[in-house]
Amino acid sequence: MRGQDLINTKLDDELIVEIFRHLDPMSSRHACSLVCKQWLGLERPSRDAIRIGGSGITDALVRLLARRFMNAQNVGGRRINRPPLAGQSVSEQNGMGASTLSDSGLADVGDGFKRLEKLSLIWCSNITDVGLSSIAEKSKALKSLDIQACPVGDKGLAAVGKYCTQLEDLNLWICKGLTDTGLILLAIGCGRTLKSLGLAACAKITNASLAAVGLYCKSLEKLLVDSEFIHNKGLLAVAKGCPQLKSLRLQCRNLTDGALQAVGKFCQFLELLALYSFQNFTDKSLCAIGKGCKKLKNLTFIDCNFLSDVGLDSIAVGCMELMHLEVNGCQNIGTSRLQSIKVENDALCEIGIGCKDLQSLNLADCSGIGDESICGIARGCKNLKKLHISRCPEVGTKGIITVGQVCRSLTDLTLKSCNRVGDLALISVGQCCPLLHLNVNDCNRIGDAGIIAISRGCPRLSYLDVGGLQV
């Protein structure tokens, strides 16, 4: 009845807070908080994540957030998931400028967020070792720490190792003041619990740091390294000392076959391997990976010019559980060996049964790949769900027709600048594939007939890019 409170008098505050925690998206919580003053007050303690990383963040704002959202466990900004590309700063990738958050504000974070488990400091140019040491001492339950482009050094990281003995996830990107001393002390302090480590553009980090990781971080499962100062010795120490490693992302131009052969020998649980701009290793590395990493599910090559068909053969034979393959800018990989990833006996590859579980394939700037290889992939990997082909001039209508006829689970298809692909290819795809995402940007032979076939055959399509087409 009008004027009566039929909810707040029946439900405890704790129950209403728990209901708020299950509301998704966040806009639903915001709407509920406007119902009445009581709900406004109850919505605040339901927040477990607060984003404060970004330009314009001040110490005063942090103090206010800490008072209002005291139960937040995740405090910070959006993190980056890939190694920084050459010539591109963290702020450019993340879409935000420097924060004015200082050591004083960071101390307030430690004082206000008593349940803090995850902290992200991105482009905070006023944060020093003093602030990092302070919050480390106050947030001993911290499990995840992401520091990007902050002028912290060895003393701050040593404090993290001393106090945050439950730390599981650490990312250090563009920390110019950090040296081996700090990372070694951290590994000694909390290496026992560390499961994920990211190191990128930290110019003073060398093999000594990775040696400490291999010695103290026995539970490490994920490692990302983007550095020109890491050599075989460092990665060899990690491979030998971290047998539980499942994910390895590397952009280290000085690594050679010896390092990756060690990965193949010692990291039998490896599930993801991503190699960016490797110029000093050959097919010997992939042969070792194919022989030793039987659980590999995700493999990425970006600008690895010394790989050829021989290495891919070894992956096809040895990594039967492979589900995602990305080959970008590897000019020496051609049609004959991409055919080896299929489930049938083929006179051209003589490999036998290959990667039948492959669900995602990304090919870019591979001039040696043509229709025969795409047909082989389609016939062998019938569960393919995602196929991205960009700037592969020998891929044409024939290969994509086969994909449409055989890969009945395909939902995501990208054909960028593939000028030999015509309308018949899209007609085939439209007849058989439940596409949700289609990108045919700059495919000059595709016209009205192909797009009409997609519109009729794929009613659930939610994304379409036809840039550069004459339709």
MARRO-62574 format. One record per residue (C-alpha): x, y, z; residue number from 1. Coordinates in steps of 0.001 Angstrom, whole numbers, plus 500000, padded with zeros to 6 digits. Layout:
<sites>
SITE      u      v      w gufi
SITE      X      Y      Z  NUM
...
</sites>
This chain:
<sites>
SITE      u      v      w gufi
SITE 500000 500000 500000    1
SITE 501051 503597 499424    2
SITE 503453 504893 502058    3
SITE 504374 501483 503456    4
SITE 507867 499968 503230    5
SITE 507211 496381 502139    6
SITE 510873 495448 501530    7
SITE 513164 497093 504060    8
SITE 510972 496002 506963    9
SITE 511071 492379 505807   10
SITE 514683 491950 504676   11
SITE 517839 492364 506746   12
SITE 520471 494814 505499   13
SITE 522947 491958 505017   14
SITE 520525 490182 502679   15
SITE 519926 493317 500613   16
SITE 523699 493833 500284   17
SITE 524073 490236 499085   18
SITE 521314 490786 496513   19
SITE 523153 493871 495242   20
SITE 526343 491812 494841   21
SITE 524550 489514 492398   22
SITE 523149 492300 490211   23
SITE 524729 492554 486769   24
SITE 525479 494829 484966   25
SITE 526685 497572 487300   26
SITE 524017 499931 485968   27
SITE 521422 497794 487748   28
SITE 523151 498491 491058   29
SITE 523256 502191 490286   30
SITE 519528 502201 489572   31
SITE 518729 500382 492810   32
SITE 520852 502802 494831   33
SITE 518491 505619 493772   34
SITE 515402 503957 495244   35
SITE 515916 505314 498755   36
SITE 518608 506556 501128   37
SITE 518840 503166 502815   38
SITE 519583 501408 499534   39
SITE 522102 504089 498605   40
SITE 523980 503326 501803   41
SITE 523715 499554 501324   42
SITE 524888 499591 497710   43
SITE 528289 500965 498660   44
SITE 529464 498029 500827   45
SITE 528303 495631 498093   46
SITE 531076 496879 495778   47
SITE 534076 494577 495608   48
SITE 535844 496436 492775   49
SITE 536693 500140 492352   50
SITE 538482 501560 489298   51
SITE 540654 504535 490216   52
SITE 543480 504287 487672   53
SITE 543335 507152 485220   54
SITE 543998 510815 484592   55
SITE 542660 513295 487106   56
SITE 542733 510913 490066   57
SITE 543655 512849 493208   58
SITE 544468 511855 496761   59
SITE 541265 513532 497963   60
SITE 539145 511424 495632   61
SITE 540879 508256 496797   62
SITE 540133 509152 500430   63
SITE 536477 509669 499546   64
SITE 536248 506345 497720   65
SITE 537940 504538 500594   66
SITE 535361 505889 503040   67
SITE 532396 505006 500852   68
SITE 533460 501624 499486   69
SITE 535313 500099 502408   70
SITE 534634 496483 501346   71
SITE 536305 496773 497932   72
SITE 538909 494083 497303   73
SITE 539931 495128 493785   74
SITE 541227 498697 493430   75
SITE 542832 500165 490314   76
SITE 542584 500638 486577   77
SITE 542266 498501 483508   78
SITE 545259 496292 482783   79
SITE 546889 495539 479455   80
SITE 546912 491946 478240   81
SITE 549693 492012 475639   82
SITE 553317 493007 475662   83
SITE 553743 496682 474710   84
SITE 554504 497125 471033   85
SITE 557541 499043 469906   86
SITE 557023 502758 469981   87
SITE 553731 502583 471885   88
SITE 553538 503703 475494   89
SITE 551365 502264 478203   90
SITE 549203 505375 478301   91
SITE 548604 505167 474557   92
SITE 547503 501559 474765   93
SITE 545370 502030 477825   94
SITE 543707 505172 476631   95
SITE 544438 507323 479657   96
SITE 546964 509820 480902   97
SITE 549039 510058 484039   98
SITE 547391 509963 487459   99
SITE 548128 512513 490178  100
SITE 547807 509874 492892  101
SITE 550733 510252 495314  102
SITE 552307 508247 498126  103
SITE 549904 509919 500553  104
SITE 546891 508795 498544  105
SITE 548277 505298 498261  106
SITE 548656 505193 502049  107
SITE 544971 506125 502270  108
SITE 544166 503191 500000  109
SITE 545883 500902 502482  110
SITE 544087 502513 505424  111
SITE 540648 502577 503806  112
SITE 540381 499315 501897  113
SITE 540959 496804 504679  114
SITE 540052 493806 502513  115
SITE 542273 494779 499586  116
SITE 543395 491777 497513  117
SITE 544006 493276 494073  118
SITE 545734 496594 493341  119
SITE 546458 498141 489948  120
SITE 548686 501223 489643  121
SITE 548838 502447 486048  122
SITE 550795 505537 484972  123
SITE 550970 506897 488530  124
SITE 554040 509095 488109  125
SITE 553949 510371 491702  126
SITE 554094 506946 493345  127
SITE 557505 506037 494815  128
SITE 558990 503297 496969  129
SITE 557623 505052 500051  130
SITE 554017 504666 498931  131
SITE 554464 501111 497702  132
SITE 556153 500095 500957  133
SITE 553345 501682 502955  134
SITE 550537 499879 501193  135
SITE 552450 496588 501208  136
SITE 552713 496763 504991  137
SITE 549024 497648 505363  138
SITE 547658 495177 502778  139
SITE 549217 491877 503747  140
SITE 546363 489926 502134  141
SITE 547243 491341 498697  142
SITE 547075 488646 496009  143
SITE 547419 490636 492788  144
SITE 549638 493660 492073  145
SITE 549836 495407 488707  146
SITE 552383 498241 488379  147
SITE 552675 499955 484994  148
SITE 554829 503010 484271  149
SITE 555354 503998 487907  150
SITE 558748 505218 489257  151
SITE 559051 502528 491914  152
SITE 562296 500699 492616  153
SITE 563925 497942 494594  154
SITE 562928 499116 498085  155
SITE 559242 499149 497250  156
SITE 559303 495739 495613  157
SITE 561348 494299 498467  158
SITE 558635 495513 500860  159
SITE 556020 493718 498779  160
SITE 558048 490527 499077  161
SITE 558410 491009 502831  162
SITE 554785 491763 503736  163
SITE 552583 490385 500925  164
SITE 553332 486714 501434  165
SITE 550076 485644 499743  166
SITE 550846 487389 496436  167
SITE 549870 485278 493419  168
SITE 549862 487675 490465  169
SITE 552512 490340 489729  170
SITE 552848 492561 486663  171
SITE 555761 494987 486288  172
SITE 555720 497048 483092  173
SITE 557976 500035 482353  174
SITE 559405 500248 485866  175
SITE 562673 501992 485007  176
SITE 563961 502173 488580  177
SITE 563650 498455 489204  178
SITE 566748 496212 489148  179
SITE 567506 492562 489777  180
SITE 567938 493298 493488  181
SITE 564278 494170 493977  182
SITE 562891 491248 492016  183
SITE 565225 488774 493717  184
SITE 564123 489992 497162  185
SITE 560498 489712 496113  186
SITE 561019 486160 494849  187
SITE 562641 485211 498144  188
SITE 559761 486735 500120  189
SITE 556647 485610 498270  190
SITE 557898 483305 495523  191
SITE 556252 480347 497220  192
SITE 552754 481628 496350  193
SITE 553480 483466 493080  194
SITE 551576 481939 490151  195
SITE 551710 484656 487490  196
SITE 554529 487078 486591  197
SITE 554695 489724 483875  198
SITE 557903 491636 483061  199
SITE 557944 494151 480230  200
SITE 560252 497061 479375  201
SITE 562072 496908 482716  202
SITE 565493 497757 481314  203
SITE 567539 496766 484378  204
SITE 566029 493297 484792  205
SITE 568408 490591 483561  206
SITE 568939 486845 483676  207
SITE 569663 487059 487415  208
SITE 566018 487879 488099  209
SITE 564743 484921 486096  210
SITE 567258 482698 487863  211
SITE 565678 483769 491172  212
SITE 562228 483079 489754  213
SITE 563308 479575 488794  214
SITE 564798 479020 492242  215
SITE 562001 480359 494457  216
SITE 558776 480407 492378  217
SITE 558070 476696 492096  218
SITE 554303 477224 491690  219
SITE 554593 479680 488774  220
SITE 552009 478950 486068  221
SITE 552110 482074 483866  222
SITE 555107 484070 482651  223
SITE 555227 487058 480307  224
SITE 558616 488545 479410  225
SITE 559173 491423 476986  226
SITE 562848 492362 477184  227
SITE 565936 492607 475027  228
SITE 568160 491937 478049  229
SITE 567036 488357 478695  230
SITE 569100 485540 477211  231
SITE 568955 481748 477170  232
SITE 570373 481434 480677  233
SITE 567413 483219 482236  234
SITE 564675 481275 480471  235
SITE 566529 478012 481012  236
SITE 566428 478650 484775  237
SITE 562674 479219 484639  238
SITE 562043 476133 482512  239
SITE 564003 473924 484897  240
SITE 562712 475498 488102  241
SITE 559018 476043 487270  242
SITE 557636 472680 486143  243
SITE 554008 473822 486601  244
SITE 554307 476491 483887  245
SITE 551141 476585 481742  246
SITE 551358 479916 479908  247
SITE 554469 481482 478342  248
SITE 554467 484746 476350  249
SITE 557839 485968 475088  250
SITE 559132 488948 473151  251
SITE 562871 488521 473685  252
SITE 564984 488976 470591  253
SITE 568130 487464 472145  254
SITE 566638 484048 472891  255
SITE 567704 481185 470637  256
SITE 566830 477530 470093  257
SITE 568487 476447 473333  258
SITE 565973 478334 475482  259
SITE 562863 476981 473787  260
SITE 564295 473486 473596  261
SITE 564530 473654 477394  262
SITE 560868 474680 477534  263
SITE 559953 471661 475445  264
SITE 562025 469400 477674  265
SITE 560933 470593 481126  266
SITE 557495 472262 480746  267
SITE 555259 469309 480013  268
SITE 552122 471080 481312  269
SITE 552455 474076 478961  270
SITE 549090 475024 477430  271
SITE 549789 478442 475872  272
SITE 552886 479599 473984  273
SITE 553087 483012 472293  274
SITE 556257 484150 470517  275
SITE 556586 487734 469271  276
SITE 559309 488939 466868  277
SITE 561695 486022 467386  278
SITE 564542 486140 464889  279
SITE 567186 483865 466422  280
SITE 565510 480489 466624  281
SITE 564533 477860 464098  282
SITE 562365 474790 463628  283
SITE 564484 472956 466208  284
SITE 562589 474841 468895  285
SITE 559174 473813 467591  286
SITE 560311 470229 467222  287
SITE 561180 470247 470929  288
SITE 557843 471879 471802  289
SITE 555927 469338 469741  290
SITE 557801 466498 471365  291
SITE 557512 467626 474979  292
SITE 554453 469890 475348  293
SITE 551653 467446 474629  294
SITE 549037 469566 476427  295
SITE 549577 472666 474261  296
SITE 546225 474242 473344  297
SITE 547092 477763 472210  298
SITE 550018 478679 469926  299
SITE 550862 482114 468500  300
SITE 553673 483181 466152  301
SITE 554060 486883 465327  302
SITE 556859 487874 462914  303
SITE 558935 484726 463426  304
SITE 560596 484599 460036  305
SITE 562884 481625 460608  306
SITE 560077 479135 461169  307
SITE 559071 476894 458311  308
SITE 556880 473917 457448  309
SITE 559135 471506 459353  310
SITE 558428 473121 462715  311
SITE 554689 473257 462107  312
SITE 554771 469576 461168  313
SITE 556155 468777 464608  314
SITE 553394 470759 466311  315
SITE 550727 469022 464237  316
SITE 552035 465592 465147  317
SITE 552843 466200 468801  318
SITE 550229 468679 470051  319
SITE 547006 466817 469498  320
SITE 545020 469074 471879  321
SITE 545782 472302 469976  322
SITE 542666 474502 469811  323
SITE 544013 477917 468729  324
SITE 546714 478666 466173  325
SITE 547791 482158 465102  326
SITE 550438 482659 462424  327
SITE 551157 486304 461570  328
SITE 553962 487439 459307  329
SITE 555797 484089 459140  330
SITE 556653 484065 455467  331
SITE 558359 480663 455386  332
SITE 555280 478683 456473  333
SITE 553420 477515 453404  334
SITE 550530 475470 452152  335
SITE 552011 471988 452365  336
SITE 552547 471995 456129  337
SITE 549408 473850 457131  338
SITE 547634 470887 455533  339
SITE 549233 468647 458144  340
SITE 546794 469956 460755  341
SITE 543888 467729 459770  342
SITE 542233 464430 460523  343
SITE 542793 462179 457566  344
SITE 545631 460459 455775  345
SITE 546857 462774 453057  346
SITE 549624 461976 450610  347
SITE 550917 465537 450768  348
SITE 551645 465621 454509  349
SITE 552062 461967 455604  350
SITE 551567 462947 459211  351
SITE 548397 461014 459970  352
SITE 545973 462299 462517  353
SITE 546634 465876 463548  354
SITE 544983 468546 465655  355
SITE 541336 467556 465409  356
SITE 540318 469837 468303  357
SITE 541455 473058 466603  358
SITE 538734 475699 467074  359
SITE 540510 478968 466280  360
SITE 542901 479823 463442  361
SITE 544402 483234 462712  362
SITE 546580 483736 459619  363
SITE 548020 487109 458613  364
SITE 550636 488205 456080  365
SITE 551494 484620 455119  366
SITE 552088 484755 451385  367
SITE 552869 481042 451104  368
SITE 549443 479855 452261  369
SITE 546755 479123 449675  370
SITE 543471 477337 449057  371
SITE 544891 473839 449435  372
SITE 545932 474474 453007  373
SITE 542591 476090 453895  374
SITE 540757 473110 452419  375
SITE 542971 470792 454447  376
SITE 542266 472737 457635  377
SITE 538522 472675 456977  378
SITE 538337 468954 456282  379
SITE 540532 468063 459222  380
SITE 539252 470551 461824  381
SITE 535504 470316 461456  382
SITE 534923 471927 464860  383
SITE 536511 475201 463745  384
SITE 534621 478141 465280  385
SITE 536872 481088 464477  386
SITE 538804 481714 461252  387
SITE 540682 484977 460683  388
SITE 542623 485411 457421  389
SITE 544268 488754 456651  390
SITE 546443 489750 453694  391
SITE 547063 486201 452476  392
SITE 546984 486807 448706  393
SITE 546848 483136 447658  394
SITE 543693 482317 449646  395
SITE 540639 482419 447393  396
SITE 537050 481347 446886  397
SITE 537803 477619 446705  398
SITE 539223 477411 450206  399
SITE 536403 479388 451830  400
SITE 533743 477348 450003  401
SITE 535187 474241 451629  402
SITE 535146 475964 455011  403
SITE 531459 476744 454538  404
SITE 530627 473198 453511  405
SITE 532526 471427 456290  406
SITE 532873 473728 459331  407
SITE 529248 473808 460469  408
SITE 530150 475383 463852  409
SITE 531898 478459 462411  410
SITE 530643 481636 464130  411
SITE 533481 484122 463514  412
SITE 534945 484722 460039  413
SITE 537363 487475 459045  414
SITE 538696 487850 455500  415
SITE 540687 491088 455288  416
SITE 542241 492119 451979  417
SITE 541752 488658 450474  418
SITE 541127 489753 446901  419
SITE 540728 486237 445479  420
SITE 537650 485547 447620  421
SITE 534337 486138 445815  422
SITE 530590 485889 446332  423
SITE 530457 482102 445963  424
SITE 532529 481787 449134  425
SITE 530027 483781 451200  426
SITE 527101 481935 449629  427
SITE 528616 478665 450852  428
SITE 529225 480081 454322  429
SITE 525720 481548 454489  430
SITE 524129 478222 453666  431
SITE 525834 476215 456401  432
SITE 527492 478348 459114  433
SITE 525756 480072 462076  434
SITE 527874 483217 461774  435
SITE 527773 485855 464507  436
SITE 530767 487915 463317  437
SITE 531807 488656 459720  438
SITE 534567 490966 458496  439
SITE 535210 491132 454743  440
SITE 536950 494500 454744  441
SITE 538678 495323 451456  442
SITE 537757 492058 449682  443
SITE 537181 493569 446240  444
SITE 535500 490554 444627  445
SITE 532691 490352 447158  446
SITE 529480 492112 446117  447
SITE 525738 492171 446678  448
SITE 525185 488461 446067  449
SITE 527555 487390 448832  450
SITE 526244 489856 451416  451
SITE 522617 488971 450593  452
SITE 523408 485273 451085  453
SITE 524842 486042 454516  454
SITE 521834 488161 455498  455
SITE 519455 485344 454589  456
SITE 521462 482448 455955  457
SITE 522861 483951 459175  458
SITE 519962 485583 461067  459
SITE 521971 485777 464317  460
SITE 524761 487876 462786  461
SITE 525626 490666 465241  462
SITE 528742 492210 463618  463
SITE 529402 492995 459957  464
SITE 532307 494944 458430  465
SITE 532077 495540 454672  466
SITE 534478 498480 454480  467
SITE 535940 499021 451036  468
SITE 533352 496874 449208  469
SITE 531300 497970 446216  470
SITE 527898 496834 447540  471
</sites>
